[in-house]
Amino acid sequence: MEIEILAFGITKDIIGNKSLKLKVETPCRVRDLKILLKKDYPKLELLTSLMIAVNENYGDLDLLLQEGDEIALIPPVAGG
């Protein structure tokens, strides 16, 4: 299946765009997506944390992705 991923903050710089279309095998879990993304974009490994949101909720690592899900990469955030 093909999924569209939205990138925010430093993840946008790492993948070189604000969104990315990616073909993944079905079934694909959030855990599988993180592994695939870190393989394709090794600099993601340097982040202290990388959360994946699915349909505006943080995705549990075992959550199965479905065609049409809204997926977002959420990098670590700093604030003061």
ChimeraX attribute file (.defattr): number of C-alpha atoms within 10 A of each C-alpha:
attribute: neighborCount
match mode: 1-to-1
recipient: residues
	/A:1	13
	/A:2	13
	/A:3	16
	/A:4	16
	/A:5	19
	/A:6	18
	/A:7	22
	/A:8	16
	/A:9	13
	/A:10	16
	/A:11	23
	/A:12	17
	/A:13	11
	/A:14	15
	/A:15	17
	/A:16	12
	/A:17	12
	/A:18	16
	/A:19	17
	/A:20	14
	/A:21	10
	/A:22	14
	/A:23	9
	/A:24	15
	/A:25	11
	/A:26	12
	/A:27	10
	/A:28	15
	/A:29	18
	/A:30	21
	/A:31	15
	/A:32	17
	/A:33	17
	/A:34	18
	/A:35	13
	/A:36	14
	/A:37	15
	/A:38	13
	/A:39	12
	/A:40	11
	/A:41	14
	/A:42	13
	/A:43	13
	/A:44	19
	/A:45	14
	/A:46	9
	/A:47	11
	/A:48	8
	/A:49	11
	/A:50	15
	/A:51	16
	/A:52	23
	/A:53	19
	/A:54	20
	/A:55	12
	/A:56	11
	/A:57	11
	/A:58	16
	/A:59	19
	/A:60	14
	/A:61	14
	/A:62	11
	/A:63	14
	/A:64	15
	/A:65	21
	/A:66	15
	/A:67	10
	/A:68	11
	/A:69	14
	/A:70	16
	/A:71	22
	/A:72	24
	/A:73	22
	/A:74	19
	/A:75	19
	/A:76	13
	/A:77	8
	/A:78	5
	/A:79	3
	/A:80	2
